[in-house]
């Protein structure tokens, strides 16, 4: 699947390495998790109540559609969480719930 987002302007600085389901990924400093994920994927996560996929809805931390699970057990809103070096995002598991 192709990425949903496309970066129009690159910011300067070192890339921020993180993983998506154990696969290496990279973001730019200051990227929100939803941006970093959707620059590399067509969807954010699987819907926890069926086979559908979710891509975020409001993109401003109001709708709760972008919750994702991190490997350290945290459940975070992708649209308001800045990517941290070494962050491990779990998307294809049982969902964030």
C-alpha positions in Angstrom: 0.0 0.0 0.0 1.2 3.5 -0.8 1.7 6.1 1.8 -1.3 8.3 2.5 0.7 11.5 3.2 3.5 13.0 1.1 6.0 15.5 2.6 6.0 18.8 0.7 9.0 20.4 2.5 11.8 18.6 4.3 13.1 20.1 7.5 16.8 20.1 8.3 18.2 17.9 11.0 19.0 14.4 11.8 16.4 11.7 11.1 14.6 10.2 14.1 14.8 6.4 14.0 11.8 4.4 15.2 10.1 1.1 14.4 6.6 0.2 13.1 5.8 -3.4 14.1 9.6 -4.1 14.4 10.4 -2.7 11.0 12.8 0.2 10.8 11.3 3.6 10.0 12.4 7.2 10.1 10.8 10.6 10.9 12.0 14.1 10.9 12.6 15.9 14.2 9.3 17.3 15.4 7.1 15.0 13.4 3.9 13.8 15.1 3.5 10.1 15.1 0.5 10.2 12.8 2.6 12.1 10.2 5.5 9.7 10.5 3.2 6.7 10.2 1.1 8.0 7.3 4.2 9.1 5.4 5.1 5.4 5.2 1.7 3.6 5.2 -1.8 4.1 3.8 -3.4 3.5 7.2 -2.7 4.2 10.8 -3.9 1.1 12.5 -6.5 -1.7 12.3 -10.0 -1.0 13.7 -10.3 -3.0 17.0 -13.9 -4.1 16.3 -13.5 -5.5 12.7 -11.3 -5.8 9.7 -11.4 -2.1 8.7 -8.3 0.1 8.9 -8.2 3.6 10.4 -6.2 6.7 9.3 -7.2 9.2 12.0 -10.2 11.4 11.7 -9.9 14.9 13.2 -6.0 15.1 13.3 -6.3 17.4 16.4 -6.6 15.0 19.4 -10.4 15.4 19.7 -11.9 12.2 18.2 -9.7 9.5 19.7 -9.5 7.7 16.3 -5.7 7.6 16.2 -4.8 5.7 19.4 -1.8 3.4 18.9 0.1 1.1 21.2 3.8 1.5 21.9 6.0 -1.5 22.8 6.6 -0.1 26.2 2.8 -0.4 27.0 1.8 3.2 26.5 -1.4 3.9 24.5 -1.0 7.3 22.8 -2.8 9.5 20.4 -0.7 9.5 17.2 -1.9 13.0 16.3 -0.5 14.6 19.4 2.5 12.5 20.2 5.9 13.6 18.9 8.1 10.8 17.5 11.0 9.9 19.9 14.2 8.2 18.9 13.8 4.5 19.4 10.0 4.6 19.8 8.5 1.2 18.9 5.0 1.4 17.5 2.7 -1.6 17.4 0.1 -1.4 14.6 -0.7 -4.9 13.5 -1.3 -6.5 16.9 -4.7 -6.8 18.6 -5.3 -3.0 18.5 -4.7 -0.3 21.0 -7.6 -1.2 23.2 
